[in-house]
């Protein structure tokens, strides 16, 4: 999730455990900062190896087993500033509660979070909420601020209960999106081999549908309000290294990097139709029924021992923005 959502969710839980009315502001600040702290893993990167940050972002700092350690590091950082208002055990408690929310909230998105590191490298993604969702963040923000102004943890508890309820209700929309994908595939005479559905940017009623059939990925969108409305997309052939890059040595660095990107992308990979040297992650696009990727890797067969290039495209032009807004409204 975005940093604001992480901060607000973390603060809602830390504020819920305050016993003294005067500590609401301290609980908010510590819980919010601890709620964002796990994302400091973005500082782990390499100019020479563009995929290194993909391996470490949402890894050990987001793991369930790391929560006590992460909370301790946060508490030690906050103690010099907060020691005049709170004892260390309270600082640690608020840090623990704030930090504990981070990985679980991230797992509700589609990016993938290694909750069970180091025992498993599985990227948990429950696909129930977009990385940014105003209907989640704004109410939580209002209630945690009310808890400070009113000096009453009741409002913070409302914020936390609302957060959990909103995230849980996402499972209903997720189920509806899966059912919509099955219906669409059946209408086309396709037998689903693999499926992923996820909410599009900033909302939870327009969903991206991705399913695999007969060596191709089919990408569509659906609006799930009172009625179901489809936005047909297109399809693309699934990546096959031997077919698509026959000249790439199997044990080369770039071949290894493709496998690293395959792990990150949950094997939803295809060659970009517009650039045959690009391998795209078909899960993400600006338009939910489009195969134009947000990020890709670029292969250079002439230099197989060099690391691949990692390319991000986030240019939202006026036409794309209009199409997306038409889908929403």
Secondary structure as GFF3:
##gff-version 3
##sequence-region A 1 329
A	DSSP	alpha_helix	3	16	.	.	.	ID=ss1
A	DSSP	three_ten_helix	21	23	.	.	.	ID=ss2
A	DSSP	alpha_helix	24	37	.	.	.	ID=ss3
A	DSSP	three_ten_helix	38	43	.	.	.	ID=ss4
A	DSSP	alpha_helix	52	56	.	.	.	ID=ss5
A	DSSP	three_ten_helix	60	62	.	.	.	ID=ss6
A	DSSP	three_ten_helix	64	66	.	.	.	ID=ss7
A	DSSP	alpha_helix	67	82	.	.	.	ID=ss8
A	DSSP	alpha_helix	88	107	.	.	.	ID=ss9
A	DSSP	alpha_helix	134	150	.	.	.	ID=ss10
A	DSSP	alpha_helix	153	187	.	.	.	ID=ss11
A	DSSP	beta_strand	194	199	.	.	.	ID=ss12
A	DSSP	beta_strand	206	213	.	.	.	ID=ss13
A	DSSP	beta_strand	216	224	.	.	.	ID=ss14
A	DSSP	beta_strand	228	237	.	.	.	ID=ss15
A	DSSP	alpha_helix	241	244	.	.	.	ID=ss16
A	DSSP	alpha_helix	253	264	.	.	.	ID=ss17
A	DSSP	beta_strand	269	271	.	.	.	ID=ss18
A	DSSP	beta_strand	278	281	.	.	.	ID=ss19
A	DSSP	beta_strand	295	298	.	.	.	ID=ss20
A	DSSP	three_ten_helix	301	303	.	.	.	ID=ss21
A	DSSP	beta_strand	309	312	.	.	.	ID=ss22
A	DSSP	alpha_helix	318	328	.	.	.	ID=ss23
###
